[in-house]
Amino acid sequence: MPNHYKTHQGQSLFDLVIHQYGSIEPVFELAAISKLSLTDKLPAGTIIELPKHEGQINSYVVASIQSRSLVPRTAPDGINEAGGIGHMQVWVSFQVSSN
């Protein structure tokens, strides 16, 4: 396992630990070592030093992600923050029609 990780757009610390360890267990240790909050936005290309996790790595999850060439990305990004149905208000920005 590498000792650093280069983040991708839309990733959170949770995505990073799932991608590298197959579990969210190391997220608190990673946040403390990196001096980051669990909710900090990670710009794409940020280099994060990875701790040597004492717990067990879920190799099944890691292998499944890697075999499909997936990159977990669940953090809010500019597209999601621009609005959408979750940000609309009935009768203000979202009109209900009787048609």
C-alpha positions as CSV (number, residue, x, y, z in Angstrom):
1,M,0.0,0.0,0.0
2,P,1.3,3.5,-0.8
3,N,2.2,5.9,1.9
4,H,0.4,8.8,0.3
5,Y,-2.8,9.4,-1.6
6,K,-3.6,12.0,-4.3
7,T,-7.3,13.1,-3.9
8,H,-9.8,13.2,-6.8
9,Q,-12.5,15.8,-7.3
10,G,-15.5,15.2,-5.0
11,Q,-13.7,13.0,-2.5
12,S,-13.9,13.3,1.3
13,L,-11.8,11.7,3.9
14,F,-14.4,8.9,4.2
15,D,-14.0,8.2,0.4
16,L,-10.2,8.1,0.8
17,V,-10.2,5.5,3.6
18,I,-12.8,3.3,1.9
19,H,-10.7,3.4,-1.3
20,Q,-7.4,2.6,0.5
21,Y,-8.5,0.5,3.5
22,G,-12.0,-0.8,2.6
23,S,-13.3,0.5,5.9
24,I,-14.1,3.8,7.5
25,E,-12.3,2.8,10.7
26,P,-9.1,4.7,9.9
27,V,-10.9,8.0,9.2
28,F,-10.4,9.5,12.6
29,E,-6.7,8.5,12.7
30,L,-6.2,10.0,9.2
31,A,-8.0,13.2,10.2
32,A,-5.8,13.7,13.3
33,I,-2.5,12.9,11.5
34,S,-3.4,15.2,8.6
35,K,-4.8,17.9,10.8
36,L,-8.0,17.9,8.8
37,S,-11.7,17.9,9.9
38,L,-13.9,15.0,8.7
39,T,-15.9,17.6,6.8
40,D,-13.0,19.5,5.2
41,K,-13.2,19.9,1.4
42,L,-10.3,18.3,-0.2
43,P,-9.3,19.9,-3.5
44,A,-8.5,17.5,-6.3
45,G,-4.8,16.8,-6.3
46,T,-4.2,17.2,-2.6
47,I,-1.6,14.8,-1.3
48,I,-2.6,13.1,1.9
49,E,0.0,11.1,3.9
50,L,-1.5,7.8,4.9
51,P,-1.0,6.3,8.3
52,K,0.0,2.7,8.7
53,H,-3.4,1.5,9.9
54,E,-3.1,-0.9,12.9
55,G,-6.6,-2.4,12.2
56,Q,-7.4,-5.0,9.6
57,I,-7.8,-3.8,6.0
58,N,-10.9,-5.1,4.3
59,S,-9.1,-6.6,1.3
60,Y,-12.4,-7.7,-0.3
61,V,-13.7,-4.2,-0.5
62,V,-10.4,-2.8,-1.7
63,A,-10.1,-5.5,-4.4
64,S,-13.7,-4.9,-5.5
65,I,-13.2,-1.2,-5.9
66,Q,-9.8,-1.6,-7.7
67,S,-11.0,-4.4,-10.0
68,R,-13.8,-2.1,-11.3
69,S,-11.5,1.0,-11.5
70,L,-13.8,2.9,-9.2
71,V,-12.9,6.0,-7.2
72,P,-15.4,6.7,-4.4
73,R,-16.5,10.4,-4.6
74,T,-19.4,11.3,-2.3
75,A,-18.4,14.8,-1.1
76,P,-20.5,17.8,-2.2
77,D,-18.9,19.6,-5.1
78,G,-19.6,22.7,-7.1
79,I,-22.3,21.0,-9.2
80,N,-24.2,19.8,-6.2
81,E,-23.9,23.1,-4.3
82,A,-25.3,25.1,-7.3
83,G,-28.8,24.1,-6.3
84,G,-31.2,21.5,-7.5
85,I,-34.4,20.1,-6.2
86,G,-33.0,19.7,-2.7
87,H,-32.5,23.4,-2.5
88,M,-35.9,24.5,-4.0
89,Q,-38.8,25.8,-2.0
90,V,-42.4,25.0,-3.0
91,W,-44.1,28.0,-4.6
92,V,-40.9,30.0,-4.6
93,S,-38.4,28.3,-6.9
94,F,-40.3,25.1,-7.4
95,Q,-43.8,25.5,-8.9
96,V,-46.5,22.8,-8.4
97,S,-48.8,22.5,-11.4
98,S,-52.2,20.9,-11.5
99,N,-51.8,19.9,-15.1
